[in-house]
């Protein structure tokens, strides 16, 4: 009844949908932090949207049974995801440098947030040589490392941001829990 590979293509569609939802939610959160947007920030956000729109196409390459084992589709997906994340980072950094953030953070908090935001693109980009030197499947398994790395980096980042905020006098030193 179903064409061969339907399950993997359906899984690819679901992955694409979830990834786009994560980008959308992140973008909404970033834009909420802005006091306004100028044409440069809007343009950067449009570039991000274009990279996100491309995600279903690169997802198709990693979920199509005819190409799923090839390194090129895996590498293109990794580049697409990394470029979209880096584009969001650039959009927010442009807004920050242009004074468009509603509640600016101390420099140490900005550095901690930037370092944390770069973890996912680093993992995806590091998977590209794995795809070519080992296999596309092993490269995809590298992405799963973010299930562990993400929360760990998040905890460290939250603590660094809190410390920076305390040192800047934006937050009390002791938590009342």
C-alpha positions in Angstrom: 0.0 0.0 0.0 2.8 2.5 0.9 5.8 3.1 -1.2 9.1 1.7 0.2 10.7 4.2 2.6 7.4 5.9 3.6 8.3 5.4 7.3 11.7 7.1 7.0 10.2 9.9 4.9 7.4 10.4 7.5 10.0 10.5 10.2 12.0 13.0 8.2 8.9 15.2 7.9 8.3 15.0 11.7 11.9 15.8 12.4 11.7 18.8 10.0 8.5 20.0 11.7 10.0 19.8 15.2 13.2 21.5 14.2 11.2 24.4 12.5 9.1 24.7 15.7 12.2 25.0 17.8 13.6 27.7 15.5 10.2 29.5 15.6 10.0 29.4 19.4 13.6 30.6 19.7 13.0 33.4 17.2 9.9 34.5 19.1 11.9 34.6 22.3 14.7 36.6 20.8 12.3 39.1 19.2 10.5 39.5 22.5 13.8 40.6 24.0 14.0 43.5 21.5 12.8 47.0 22.2 12.5 47.6 18.5 13.9 46.4 15.1 15.6 48.4 12.5 16.1 47.5 8.8 19.4 45.7 9.5 17.9 43.5 12.2 14.8 42.8 10.0 17.0 41.8 7.1 19.1 39.5 9.3 15.8 37.9 10.5 14.7 37.4 6.9 17.9 35.7 6.1 17.3 33.4 9.1 13.8 32.7 7.9 15.2 31.8 4.5 17.6 29.3 6.0 14.8 27.8 8.1 12.6 27.5 5.0 15.3 25.4 3.4 15.3 22.8 6.3 12.6 20.6 4.8 14.6 20.2 1.7 17.8 19.1 3.5 15.7 16.9 5.8 14.4 15.2 2.7 17.9 14.3 1.7 18.7 12.6 5.1 15.4 10.8 5.2 15.1 9.5 1.6 16.1 5.9 1.5 18.0 6.5 -1.8 20.2 9.2 -0.2 20.1 8.6 3.6 23.5 6.7 3.7 25.3 9.3 1.6 27.6 11.8 3.4 26.6 14.8 1.2 22.9 15.1 2.4 24.0 14.7 6.0 26.6 17.4 5.5 24.1 19.7 3.8 21.7 19.2 6.7 24.4 20.0 9.2 25.4 23.1 7.3 21.8 24.2 7.0 21.0 23.8 10.7 24.3 25.5 11.7 23.8 28.4 9.3 20.3 29.0 10.6 21.4 29.0 14.2 24.4 31.2 13.4 22.1 33.5 11.5 19.8 33.8 14.5 22.9 34.6 16.7 24.0 37.3 14.2 20.5 38.8 14.1 20.4 39.1 17.9 24.0 40.3 18.2 23.3 43.0 15.6 20.3 44.1 17.7 22.4 44.1 20.8 25.2 46.1 19.3 22.6 48.6 17.9 21.1 49.1 21.3 17.8 47.5 20.5 17.6 45.1 23.4 14.9 45.9 25.9 16.9 44.8 29.0 20.6 44.6 28.2 22.7 42.0 30.0 26.2 42.5 31.4 29.0 41.7 28.9 29.9 38.5 30.8 26.3 37.3 30.5 26.4 38.1 26.8 29.6 36.1 26.3 28.1 33.1 28.2 24.9 33.2 26.2 26.9 33.4 22.9 29.1 30.5 23.8 26.1 28.4 24.7 24.3 29.3 21.5 27.4 28.1 19.5 27.4 24.6 21.0 24.8 23.2 18.6 26.3 24.5 15.4 29.7 23.3 16.5 28.3 19.8 17.1 26.6 19.8 13.7 29.6 21.1 11.9 31.9 18.6 13.6 29.7 15.8 12.3 30.5 16.7 8.7 34.0 15.1 8.6 32.4 12.1 10.5 29.9 11.7 7.7 32.7 11.5 5.1 35.3 9.6 7.1 33.1 7.1 8.9 29.5 7.1 7.8 26.4 9.3 7.5 24.6 7.3 10.2 27.5 7.8 12.7 27.4 11.6 11.9 23.7 11.6 12.7 24.4 9.9 16.0 26.8 12.7 16.8 23.8 15.0 16.8 22.2 13.0 19.6 25.1 14.1 21.8 23.2 17.4 22.1 20.6 15.5 24.3 23.3 15.4 27.0 25.5 18.4 26.1 22.6 20.8 25.7 21.2 20.6 29.3 24.7 20.6 30.7 25.7 23.7 28.8 22.4 25.2 29.8 23.0 24.8 33.5 26.6 26.1 33.3 25.4 29.1 31.2 22.5 29.9 33.5 24.9 30.0 36.5 27.4 32.2 34.6 24.6 34.6 33.6 23.3 34.7 37.1 26.8 35.4 38.4 27.3 38.2 35.9 23.9 39.7 36.8 24.8 39.6 40.5 28.2 41.2 39.9 26.5 43.9 37.8 24.0 44.5 40.6 21.0 43.4 38.5 20.2 40.4 40.7 20.5 39.7 44.4 23.4 37.6 45.5 21.4 35.0 47.4 18.4 33.2 46.1 15.3 33.1 48.2 13.9 29.6 47.5 
